[in-house]
């Protein structure tokens, strides 16, 4: 796996864990927490949403779904 792909997957996993820990979070909170652009956060959230791991109950807010996930390191 390319290093950039590995970095992206690790970042997406961290974003998912942050949302799990904090409940409903805003896109802006994620931008501030991870220090990356809003566009990058949006792409990562789209990956999570496509895999049914997060949903957006209102514009700019994100929360996890009930889908069970097995976390590995």
MOPAC internal coordinates of N, CA, C and O (Angstrom, degrees):
PM7 1SCF
backbone

  N    0.0000 0     0.00 0     0.00 0    0    0    0
  C    1.4565 1     0.00 0     0.00 0    1    0    0
  C    1.5307 1   108.61 1     0.00 0    2    1    0
  O    1.2310 1   121.34 1   -42.42 1    3    2    1
  N    1.3170 1   115.04 1   137.58 1    3    2    1
  C    1.4577 1   119.79 1   179.56 1    5    3    2
  C    1.5320 1   109.99 1   -65.22 1    6    5    3
  O    1.2310 1   120.27 1   -33.83 1    7    6    5
  N    1.3449 1   117.09 1   146.17 1    7    6    5
  C    1.4716 1   119.77 1   178.76 1    9    7    6
  C    1.5278 1   112.79 1   -56.47 1   10    9    7
  O    1.2310 1   120.36 1   141.94 1   11   10    9
  N    1.3370 1   116.92 1   -38.06 1   11   10    9
  C    1.4685 1   119.10 1  -179.27 1   13   11   10
  C    1.5283 1   111.24 1   -66.44 1   14   13   11
  O    1.2310 1   120.43 1   143.79 1   15   14   13
  N    1.3276 1   116.78 1   -36.21 1   15   14   13
  C    1.4699 1   120.87 1   177.17 1   17   15   14
  C    1.5158 1   110.14 1   -67.03 1   18   17   15
  O    1.2310 1   120.50 1   137.82 1   19   18   17
  N    1.3038 1   116.65 1   -42.18 1   19   18   17
  C    1.4602 1   121.41 1   179.04 1   21   19   18
  C    1.5232 1   110.73 1   -63.02 1   22   21   19
  O    1.2310 1   120.51 1   138.46 1   23   22   21
  N    1.3316 1   116.63 1   -41.54 1   23   22   21
  C    1.4622 1   121.84 1   177.75 1   25   23   22
  C    1.5308 1   110.79 1   -61.98 1   26   25   23
  O    1.2310 1   120.90 1   136.10 1   27   26   25
  N    1.3442 1   115.89 1   -43.90 1   27   26   25
  C    1.4632 1   120.50 1  -179.62 1   29   27   26
  C    1.5340 1   110.47 1   -62.79 1   30   29   27
  O    1.2310 1   120.55 1   133.68 1   31   30   29
  N    1.3287 1   116.55 1   -46.32 1   31   30   29
  C    1.4665 1   119.91 1  -179.34 1   33   31   30
  C    1.5233 1   111.31 1   -63.18 1   34   33   31
  O    1.2310 1   120.36 1   140.43 1   35   34   33
  N    1.3177 1   116.92 1   -39.57 1   35   34   33
  C    1.4622 1   120.73 1   177.67 1   37   35   34
  C    1.5246 1   110.59 1   -64.19 1   38   37   35
  O    1.2310 1   120.24 1   138.66 1   39   38   37
  N    1.3435 1   117.14 1   -41.34 1   39   38   37
  C    1.4650 1   121.35 1   178.85 1   41   39   38
  C    1.5259 1   110.80 1   -64.13 1   42   41   39
  O    1.2310 1   120.16 1   137.19 1   43   42   41
  N    1.3223 1   117.30 1   -42.81 1   43   42   41
  C    1.4634 1   121.30 1   179.49 1   45   43   42
  C    1.5273 1   110.37 1   -63.37 1   46   45   43
  O    1.2310 1   120.74 1   139.25 1   47   46   45
  N    1.3173 1   116.20 1   -40.75 1   47   46   45
  C    1.4721 1   120.39 1   177.26 1   49   47   46
  C    1.5306 1   110.51 1   -62.47 1   50   49   47
  O    1.2310 1   120.38 1   137.66 1   51   50   49
  N    1.3237 1   116.88 1   -42.34 1   51   50   49
  C    1.4709 1   121.20 1   178.94 1   53   51   50
  C    1.5282 1   111.06 1   -64.69 1   54   53   51
  O    1.2310 1   120.44 1   139.93 1   55   54   53
  N    1.3149 1   116.77 1   -40.07 1   55   54   53
  C    1.4684 1   120.81 1   177.75 1   57   55   54
  C    1.5219 1   109.59 1   -62.63 1   58   57   55
  O    1.2310 1   120.41 1   134.44 1   59   58   57
  N    1.3174 1   116.82 1   -45.56 1   59   58   57
  C    1.4692 1   120.83 1   179.59 1   61   59   58
  C    1.5360 1   110.47 1   -60.64 1   62   61   59
  O    1.2310 1   120.30 1   135.19 1   63   62   61
  N    1.3181 1   117.03 1   -44.81 1   63   62   61
  C    1.4715 1   120.35 1   179.94 1   65   63   62
  C    1.5250 1   111.25 1   -64.95 1   66   65   63
  O    1.2310 1   119.98 1   142.99 1   67   66   65
  N    1.3365 1   117.65 1   -37.01 1   67   66   65
  C    1.4600 1   121.44 1   177.44 1   69   67   66
  C    1.5231 1   110.44 1   -63.11 1   70   69   67
  O    1.2310 1   120.47 1   136.10 1   71   70   69
  N    1.3294 1   116.71 1   -43.90 1   71   70   69
  C    1.4683 1   120.03 1   179.19 1   73   71   70
  C    1.5297 1   110.07 1   -65.32 1   74   73   71
  O    1.2310 1   120.19 1   137.96 1   75   74   73
  N    1.3213 1   117.23 1   -42.04 1   75   74   73
  C    1.4738 1   120.71 1   177.49 1   77   75   74
  C    1.5249 1   111.14 1   -57.41 1   78   77   75
  O    1.2310 1   120.87 1   135.29 1   79   78   77
  N    1.3106 1   115.95 1   -44.71 1   79   78   77
  C    1.4714 1   121.51 1  -176.73 1   81   79   78
  C    1.5248 1   112.30 1   -69.56 1   82   81   79
  O    1.2310 1   120.44 1   143.98 1   83   82   81
  N    1.3387 1   116.77 1   -36.02 1   83   82   81
  C    1.4641 1   120.77 1  -172.21 1   85   83   82
  C    1.5239 1   114.92 1  -102.19 1   86   85   83
  O    1.2310 1   119.88 1   177.22 1   87   86   85
  N    1.3285 1   117.84 1    -2.78 1   87   86   85
  C    1.4659 1   120.11 1  -178.49 1   89   87   86
  C    1.5149 1   110.75 1    78.26 1   90   89   87
  O    1.2310 1   119.79 1    52.52 1   91   90   89
  N    1.3042 1   118.00 1  -127.48 1   91   90   89
  C    1.4556 1   121.96 1   179.26 1   93   91   90
  C    1.5274 1   109.39 1   -84.85 1   94   93   91
  O    1.2310 1   120.65 1   -53.40 1   95   94   93
  N    1.3257 1   116.35 1   126.60 1   95   94   93
  C    1.4645 1   121.69 1  -179.99 1   97   95   94
  C    1.5218 1   109.43 1  -127.56 1   98   97   95
  O    1.2310 1   121.06 1   -21.56 1   99   98   97
  N    1.3261 1   115.57 1   158.44 1   99   98   97
  C    1.4629 1   119.96 1   177.92 1  101   99   98
  C    1.5287 1   109.11 1   -94.05 1  102  101   99
  O    1.2310 1   121.70 1   -20.75 1  103  102  101
  N    1.3180 1   114.36 1   159.25 1  103  102  101
  C    1.4569 1   119.75 1   175.60 1  105  103  102
  C    1.5235 1   109.33 1   -58.64 1  106  105  103
  O    1.2310 1   120.08 1   140.32 1  107  106  105
  N    1.3229 1   117.46 1   -39.68 1  107  106  105
  C    1.4616 1   121.38 1  -179.77 1  109  107  106
  C    1.5324 1   111.55 1   -63.54 1  110  109  107
  O    1.2310 1   119.86 1   141.36 1  111  110  109
  N    1.3260 1   117.88 1   -38.64 1  111  110  109
  C    1.4692 1   120.28 1   176.20 1  113  111  110
  C    1.5244 1   110.26 1   -59.47 1  114  113  111
  O    1.2310 1   120.46 1   138.24 1  115  114  113
  N    1.3268 1   116.72 1   -41.76 1  115  114  113
  C    1.4599 1   120.56 1   179.97 1  117  115  114
  C    1.5232 1   111.11 1   -66.55 1  118  117  115
  O    1.2310 1   120.23 1   139.81 1  119  118  117
  N    1.3183 1   117.16 1   -40.19 1  119  118  117
  C    1.4679 1   121.37 1   177.22 1  121  119  118
  C    1.5288 1   109.56 1   -58.95 1  122  121  119
  O    1.2310 1   120.55 1   133.35 1  123  122  121
  N    1.3176 1   116.55 1   -46.65 1  123  122  121
  C    1.4659 1   121.11 1  -178.79 1  125  123  122
  C    1.5213 1   111.63 1   -68.09 1  126  125  123
  O    1.2310 1   120.09 1   138.99 1  127  126  125
  N    1.3179 1   117.43 1   -41.01 1  127  126  125
  C    1.4664 1   121.57 1  -178.29 1  129  127  126
  C    1.5247 1   112.27 1   -66.06 1  130  129  127
  O    1.2310 1   120.58 1   137.61 1  131  130  129
  N    1.3350 1   116.49 1   -42.39 1  131  130  129
  C    1.4661 1   119.93 1  -173.52 1  133  131  130
  C    1.5245 1   113.75 1  -100.54 1  134  133  131
  O    1.2310 1   120.06 1   172.25 1  135  134  133
  N    1.3191 1   117.50 1    -7.75 1  135  134  133
  C    1.4549 1   120.70 1   175.33 1  137  135  134
  C    1.5190 1   114.22 1    63.44 1  138  137  135
  O    1.2310 1   120.51 1  -145.09 1  139  138  137
  N    1.3196 1   116.62 1    34.91 1  139  138  137
  C    1.4581 1   120.89 1   177.44 1  141  139  138
  C    1.5220 1   109.40 1  -124.90 1  142  141  139
  O    1.2310 1   120.59 1   -10.81 1  143  142  141
  N    1.3058 1   116.48 1   169.19 1  143  142  141
  C    1.4621 1   120.57 1  -173.32 1  145  143  142
  C    1.5303 1   112.04 1   -69.84 1  146  145  143
  O    1.2310 1   120.61 1   -26.46 1  147  146  145
  N    1.3209 1   116.44 1   153.54 1  147  146  145
  C    1.4684 1   119.90 1   176.01 1  149  147  146
  C    1.5300 1   112.21 1   -56.91 1  150  149  147
  O    1.2310 1   119.99 1   144.71 1  151  150  149
  N    1.3236 1   117.62 1   -35.29 1  151  150  149
  C    1.4679 1   120.63 1   179.59 1  153  151  150
  C    1.5286 1   111.13 1   -65.77 1  154  153  151
  O    1.2310 1   120.07 1   139.55 1  155  154  153
  N    1.3190 1   117.46 1   -40.45 1  155  154  153
  C    1.4641 1   120.88 1   178.37 1  157  155  154
  C    1.5224 1   110.28 1   -66.32 1  158  157  155
  O    1.2310 1   120.44 1   136.43 1  159  158  157
  N    1.3282 1   116.77 1   -43.57 1  159  158  157
  C    1.4667 1   120.54 1   176.72 1  161  159  158
  C    1.5255 1   109.39 1   -58.84 1  162  161  159
  O    1.2310 1   120.12 1   135.91 1  163  162  161
  N    1.3167 1   117.37 1   -44.09 1  163  162  161
  C    1.4636 1   120.92 1  -178.89 1  165  163  162
  C    1.5266 1   111.08 1   -61.93 1  166  165  163
  O    1.2310 1   120.10 1   138.12 1  167  166  165
  N    1.3201 1   117.41 1   -41.88 1  167  166  165
  C    1.4713 1   120.57 1   177.68 1  169  167  166
  C    1.5265 1   110.62 1   -62.15 1  170  169  167
  O    1.2310 1   120.70 1   136.66 1  171  170  169
  N    1.3365 1   116.27 1   -43.34 1  171  170  169
  C    1.4644 1   120.15 1   179.61 1  173  171  170
  C    1.5307 1   110.98 1   -64.80 1  174  173  171
  O    1.2310 1   120.46 1   138.57 1  175  174  173
  N    1.3357 1   116.73 1   -41.43 1  175  174  173
  C    1.4672 1   120.41 1   177.93 1  177  175  174
  C    1.5287 1   110.74 1   -65.07 1  178  177  175
  O    1.2310 1   120.22 1   144.69 1  179  178  177
  N    1.3237 1   117.18 1   -35.31 1  179  178  177
  C    1.4628 1   120.36 1   176.86 1  181  179  178
  C    1.5246 1   111.13 1   -62.86 1  182  181  179
  O    1.2310 1   119.98 1   141.86 1  183  182  181
  N    1.3270 1   117.65 1   -38.14 1  183  182  181
  C    1.4680 1   121.49 1   176.39 1  185  183  182
  C    1.5266 1   109.55 1   -63.12 1  186  185  183
  O    1.2310 1   120.65 1   133.67 1  187  186  185
  N    1.3280 1   116.37 1   -46.33 1  187  186  185
  C    1.4655 1   120.22 1   179.38 1  189  187  186
  C    1.5278 1   111.38 1   -64.20 1  190  189  187
  O    1.2310 1   120.15 1   138.52 1  191  190  189
  N    1.3197 1   117.31 1   -41.48 1  191  190  189
  C    1.4672 1   121.02 1   179.64 1  193  191  190
  C    1.5251 1   110.99 1   -66.91 1  194  193  191
  O    1.2310 1   120.11 1   139.86 1  195  194  193
  N    1.3294 1   117.39 1   -40.14 1  195  194  193
  C    1.4626 1   121.85 1   178.95 1  197  195  194
  C    1.5274 1   110.27 1   -59.73 1  198  197  195
  O    1.2310 1   120.72 1   144.13 1  199  198  197
  N    1.3249 1   116.23 1   -35.87 1  199  198  197
  C    1.4631 1   121.67 1   179.41 1  201  199  198
  C    1.5228 1   112.91 1   -89.32 1  202  201  199
  O    1.2310 1   120.62 1  -167.85 1  203  202  201
  N    1.3349 1   116.42 1    12.15 1  203  202  201
  C    1.4631 1   123.33 1   175.71 1  205  203  202
  C    1.5296 1   113.05 1    60.87 1  206  205  203
  O    1.2310 1   120.70 1  -144.58 1  207  206  205
  N    1.3396 1   116.27 1    35.42 1  207  206  205
  C    1.4612 1   120.28 1   179.41 1  209  207  206
  C    1.5190 1   112.69 1  -101.62 1  210  209  207
  O    1.2310 1   120.23 1   154.11 1  211  210  209
  N    1.3336 1   117.17 1   -25.89 1  211  210  209
  C    1.4612 1   121.47 1   176.06 1  213  211  210
  C    1.5251 1   109.01 1  -135.09 1  214  213  211
  O    1.2310 1   121.82 1   -23.47 1  215  214  213
  N    1.3292 1   114.12 1   156.53 1  215  214  213
  C    1.4597 1   120.91 1   173.97 1  217  215  214
  C    1.5211 1   108.12 1  -134.99 1  218  217  215
  O    1.2310 1   121.49 1   -18.57 1  219  218  217
  N    1.3064 1   114.76 1   161.43 1  219  218  217
  C    1.4557 1   120.68 1   177.94 1  221  219  218
  C    1.5273 1   107.94 1  -112.89 1  222  221  219
  O    1.2310 1   120.24 1   -81.88 1  223  222  221
  N    1.3568 1   117.15 1    98.12 1  223  222  221
  C    1.4658 1   119.97 1  -178.35 1  225  223  222
  C    1.5249 1   112.59 1   -68.46 1  226  225  223
  O    1.2310 1   120.25 1   155.94 1  227  226  225
  N    1.3224 1   117.14 1   -24.06 1  227  226  225
  C    1.4649 1   121.96 1   174.25 1  229  227  226
  C    1.5180 1   107.42 1  -151.95 1  230  229  227
  O    1.2310 1   120.95 1   -19.37 1  231  230  229
  N    1.2957 1   115.78 1   160.63 1  231  230  229
  C    1.4622 1   120.45 1  -174.60 1  233  231  230
  C    1.5351 1   112.55 1   -54.57 1  234  233  231
  O    1.2310 1   121.16 1   -55.58 1  235  234  233
  N    1.3239 1   115.39 1   124.42 1  235  234  233
  C    1.4576 1   120.70 1   177.12 1  237  235  234
  C    1.5127 1   115.05 1    81.89 1  238  237  235
  O    1.2310 1   119.83 1  -177.54 1  239  238  237
  N    1.3318 1   117.94 1     2.46 1  239  238  237
  C    1.4671 1   122.12 1   178.27 1  241  239  238
  C    1.5230 1   108.81 1  -115.98 1  242  241  239
  O    1.2310 1   120.50 1   -35.49 1  243  242  241
  N    1.3184 1   116.64 1   144.51 1  243  242  241
  C    1.4587 1   121.69 1  -177.01 1  245  243  242
  C    1.5155 1   110.72 1  -135.63 1  246  245  243
  O    1.2310 1   120.92 1   -36.56 1  247  246  245
  N    1.3213 1   115.85 1   143.44 1  247  246  245
  C    1.4545 1   121.99 1   175.50 1  249  247  246
  C    1.5223 1   108.37 1  -145.94 1  250  249  247
  O    1.2310 1   120.54 1   -17.72 1  251  250  249
  N    1.3250 1   116.57 1   162.28 1  251  250  249
  C    1.4612 1   119.88 1  -179.07 1  253  251  250
  C    1.5242 1   110.55 1   -81.06 1  254  253  251
  O    1.2310 1   121.41 1   -21.87 1  255  254  253
  N    1.3190 1   114.91 1   158.13 1  255  254  253
  C    1.4650 1   121.49 1   174.94 1  257  255  254
  C    1.5338 1   108.47 1   -90.68 1  258  257  255
  O    1.2310 1   120.87 1     2.38 1  259  258  257
  N    1.3110 1   115.94 1  -177.62 1  259  258  257
  C    1.4592 1   120.80 1   178.56 1  261  259  258
  C    1.5450 1   112.12 1   -86.15 1  262  261  259
  O    1.2310 1   120.22 1   179.02 1  263  262  261
  N    1.3110 1   117.19 1    -0.98 1  263  262  261
  C    1.4677 1   121.23 1  -178.95 1  265  263  262
  C    1.5146 1   110.09 1   -61.08 1  266  265  263
  O    1.2310 1   120.81 1   -48.04 1  267  266  265
  N    1.3185 1   116.06 1   131.96 1  267  266  265
  C    1.4562 1   121.16 1  -179.98 1  269  267  266
  C    1.5200 1   110.36 1   -80.44 1  270  269  267
  O    1.2310 1   121.34 1   -40.95 1  271  270  269
  N    1.3199 1   115.05 1   139.05 1  271  270  269
  C    1.4580 1   121.05 1  -177.77 1  273  271  270
  C    1.5218 1   108.99 1  -129.57 1  274  273  271
  O    1.2310 1   121.21 1   -46.12 1  275  274  273
  N    1.3233 1   115.29 1   133.88 1  275  274  273
  C    1.4601 1   119.82 1   174.55 1  277  275  274
  C    1.5230 1   107.29 1   -95.48 1  278  277  275
  O    1.2310 1   120.64 1   -65.19 1  279  278  277
  N    1.3185 1   116.39 1   114.81 1  279  278  277
  C    1.4676 1   121.53 1  -177.63 1  281  279  278
  C    1.5295 1   109.89 1   -89.94 1  282  281  279
  O    1.2310 1   121.35 1   -48.28 1  283  282  281
  N    1.3263 1   115.02 1   131.72 1  283  282  281
  C    1.4525 1   120.46 1   174.17 1  285  283  282
  C    1.5143 1   108.55 1  -124.44 1  286  285  283
  O    1.2310 1   120.99 1   -20.56 1  287  286  285
  N    1.3023 1   115.72 1   159.44 1  287  286  285
  C    1.4756 1   118.70 1  -178.47 1  289  287  286
  C    1.4958 1   112.56 1   -86.85 1  290  289  287
  O    1.2310 1   120.10 1   180.00 1  291  290  289

